[in-house]
């Protein structure tokens, strides 16, 4: 792998982690109510799963496997 590729990989991994953290910070500011609570829960689950899904795809066995896994994110 070239250094340029490693920088991109790290950058995307770092960005998805920051995105998840930012989602959590945002959701903490939303007032709690019976209407908001399920929506906030879903937003946190969806927003934090991005990084986990990327990491799973990044552990692919080959480029073809990576493309297959990343396609469904």
N, C-alpha and C positions, 0 to 999 in steps of 0.2 A: 504494500500500500504506500501511496505517496503521502507526504506530510500534508499536502493540500486536502486530500481526502479525509485524513484524520481530523483536521481542523473543522471540516464541515460536519463530520459525524459528532464531534464533541459539541459543536455549536447547536446542532439540532437537539441533542440530548439535554443540553443545558437549557435551551429555550423551552422545551416541553416541560421540564421540571419547574421552571419559573412560571410558566403559564398555569400549571396546577396550583402553585402557591398563590398566585394572584387571584385565581378563582376563589380559593378559600378565604383570602382576605376580603374580597368583595362580598362574599356570602355572609360573612360575619357582620357586615354593616346593614344587611337587610332586616327589617323588623320581623319578629316572629309572629306568625298567625296561622290559623288552621289552613288557610289558602296558600300562604307562602312556604310553609315547612316542607311539603312534598316536592315543590318546585325547586327549592334550594337543595334538598337532598339529591334530586336528580341532576341538577347542575354540577354539584360537587363530584358526583360519581362520573359523569360524562367528562368533565373538565380534567379530572386527575387521571382518567384512564388513558388519555392521549399519550402521556409519557410511558406508561406501562406497555401499551401496544407498540410503541416505537421500539422500546427495548427488546420486546419479544421478536419483532421483525428483524432487528439488527443482529440477533443471535442466529440468523438463518444459516443454513448449511452452504448455500451457494447464492450467486447473484439472482438466478432464476427463482429460487425459494424466497429470497428477500422481496423480489418484485411481487410474487404471489401473495406474501403476507402483508406487505405495505398497501397493496391494492384495496384491501377491505377496511382500512383504517378511516 
